[in-house]
Amino acid sequence: MELRLLFGEMRTGRLIGRVLGGRTHRPVATAAVSVAEREEAVETNRRGHFILSGLPVGEYELSVRHLGYAPISYPVSVNRGLTTEVEIDLTPDLDGNIAIRGSKERWSLTSGVTPDAQLRESINDLVLPTEIAGIEVYTGAAALPAEFGGHDARCGAVVIWTK
């Protein structure tokens, strides 16, 4: 009897949605979706869908990030026992707003804000198109080769190989 009473007092809902590229209206896979009140983010699947379950009832600021798109925040309401559905269009980040972090021996490019100090430069200050031998895109931590990841890797990478 006591378990039913506790279960009946739970006040949670679910948030589902789809993330699309604003210009193409195609699904954006591996976008990081989070709400400020939760530490962990979920990733969109290859169809751009995501699910955030067990959210306490209330108002949230939904944040969506993906390399190549401007980060976006979107207000959402979660209601008890209900599913809130959203569709979000990301805007391409045409400013080339890329942050460079690392050392002289090894540097990496990240989109958005990280806790590390960042130096903002143009990609053309690092490598010119005529110097590029190849580009590899790893869309998530699971796809990263060991030399680019680590035990705490949480994102993908774009690797630029020079001649």
C-alpha positions, -999 to 999 in steps of 0.1 A, spaced: 0 0 0 28 24 8 45 18 -25 14 28 -44 12 60 -24 48 69 -32 44 61 -69 12 81 -71 31 112 -58 57 111 -86 54 142 -106 73 136 -139 68 138 -176 86 131 -208 101 153 -235 106 140 -270 116 158 -301 133 161 -334 162 183 -344 165 195 -380 189 216 -401 172 249 -406 180 253 -442 178 217 -454 151 205 -430 170 172 -428 175 154 -395 206 164 -375 222 133 -360 244 134 -328 232 168 -317 236 172 -279 202 179 -262 200 189 -225 180 208 -199 199 230 -175 186 211 -144 203 179 -156 240 173 -160 238 147 -187 229 154 -223 213 129 -248 222 126 -284 198 127 -313 197 95 -334 203 93 -371 167 106 -377 172 136 -354 150 122 -326 157 124 -289 139 114 -256 143 129 -222 124 108 -197 116 112 -160 118 150 -159 101 166 -129 71 187 -138 80 223 -146 94 248 -170 128 241 -186 153 257 -210 161 231 -236 196 235 -251 207 220 -284 243 220 -297 259 205 -328 292 213 -346 285 236 -376 252 250 -361 246 279 -337 236 267 -302 200 272 -294 179 274 -262 142 267 -263 116 271 -234 96 240 -228 70 229 -202 68 193 -188 35 182 -175 27 153 -151 23 120 -169 23 137 -203 47 137 -232 58 171 -245 68 171 -282 91 197 -298 107 202 -332 138 224 -334 154 239 -364 191 246 -360 207 276 -379 240 270 -396 269 288 -379 282 307 -409 306 329 -389 330 300 -386 328 305 -348 354 278 -339 374 278 -307 409 265 -307 423 248 -275 453 228 -267 490 232 -269 516 237 -295 521 199 -297 484 191 -301 454 213 -306 417 206 -312 387 225 -325 355 227 -306 322 245 -311 306 263 -283 319 271 -248 341 248 -227 355 253 -192 390 257 -208 404 290 -218 399 295 -255 417 314 -282 394 323 -311 410 323 -346 400 316 -381 406 280 -394 426 297 -423 451 308 -397 459 272 -390 457 255 -423 450 266 -459 428 245 -482 458 238 -504 476 222 -474 448 197 -466 454 161 -475 422 147 -459 394 153 -435 378 127 -411 346 133 -393 338 112 -362 302 120 -351 303 107 -316 326 95 -288 320 59 -297 334 64 -332 366 81 -321 399 63 -326 418 59 -293 444 86 -302 417 112 -304 395 102 -275 402 91 -240 385 75 -211 363 106 -206 356 115 -243 320 128 -247 320 142 -282 330 136 -318 359 152 -337 368 167 -371 404 157 -379 422 176 -406 453 159 -421 478 181 -438 502 173 -467 
